[in-house]
């Protein structure tokens, strides 16, 4: 009697083990295919949520640098703007706005996330840090003056981006010069 049970167990237990393994694999496949990982939740397991934004890769060569949370957030934000698809270059905090720079162009986002300015580097003739005086109230503002080329009539247009202070204006100027130099090199 004991020998019969032993021989029967020898055959049946591996078959049950294989069917259990197949079931577990199918639950895993179902969980990865279904939205929300239903199979994992059925078994009491939970997906791990991403703890930080993905690392930013820099420039055309997609260089890898030490992880910086601010760059990772800026690169993720860039993918939700009209710069999506461009290669991330850098960003610059200019007070209540942020400048996002790709390898081809840059844009300024307002504090509510609206795009206020977008310029291709190939259209920029020059950039310089300037201080200007507002004629209405006499207040001095510091920022970056961008001289743009106009393709049709070869006229130039100057746009002024105000910055919170001179240090942020110099930082924006430096980043813009870097982006322009990449365009000239190509």
Beta strands, then each sheet from edge to edge (+ up, - down):
strand 1: 88-93
strand 2: 98-102
strand 3: 105-109
strand 4: 115-120
strand 5: 124-133
strand 6: 140-149
strand 7: 156-162
sheet 1: 1+ 2- 3+ 4-
sheet 2: 5+ 6- 7+
end
